[in-house]
Amino acid sequence: MKHRRPFIAGNWKMNGSLSANAALLSELQSGVAGLGKMHCDVAVCVPAPYLGQAQVGLINTVVRWGAQDVSNQTNGAYTGEVSASMLNDFSCFYTIVGHSERRVIHAESDAVVAQKTLRLIDAGIVPIVCVGETLQERKAGQTEQVVVRQLTTVLNAIEKAASDKGMPAKLDGIVIAYEPVWAIGTGITATPEMAQQVHAYLRAQVAAYDQDAAGRVQILYGGSMKPDNAEALLAMKDIDGGLIGGAALKAADFLAIIAAANK
Ligand code: PEP
């Protein structure tokens, strides 16, 4: 039996409108209330302009909210960027960093993802750090090499920042999301066994830094998780939840995945 609390997070990406969000948030809120006692964490990561709406709509519910990205800078002349302290003004609990759409479309490097992670930690926001290989990298047998490079850049940065402050690093203060790029938005899901193998590998990487933190850190799977495959994925030993894209936009689907995690 897993001792880590499951966590289901929705990534709305660049979707929504004030009216559509109002309906989705309200359905989500009443659906989650109908599940009774919650044994899992739930959050939605919404587009930045809708953070205020998510905050007002979800305050005093068990559903948390967050953003999908943050600037790697603290403040200043960075047109279009949103800082961690701004996200804090909306009481964001989580924020995604290193999503493959940011890494690929916006050419974000591992180093930038690590800086963003540190900005969030400094602001008291839990980073959801995404890692994952492309299809080409998987076919070339490079999956482990890619995810370890992406993850250790972040873990090294956390260790160094903590050591510079003379404090112990809190490696379970992040959530890790394994998102094979070839499975995101494609309808193709990694099999539970394929995903489990990478999750165990990621946990072992954390254990090399801190055994106790490795036992506690939540590692989510993302990539076409849907109501019909969620249960099998969530049953795997090292899969602690899901980062859900498309299915998070349909209340019924998202709630079905939450229900699977809440069993
Ligand atoms: C995502 O965008 O993080 C994601 C997992 O998307 P989808 O569930 O649509 O594959």
Boltz pocket constraint, residues with backbone or C-beta under 6 A from the ligand:
constraints:
  - pocket:
      binder: B
      contacts: [[A, 11], [A, 13], [A, 179], [A, 183], [A, 184], [A, 185], [A, 186], [A, 187], [A, 222], [A, 223], [A, 224], [A, 225], [A, 243], [A, 244], [A, 245], [A, 246], [A, 247]]
      max_distance: 6.0
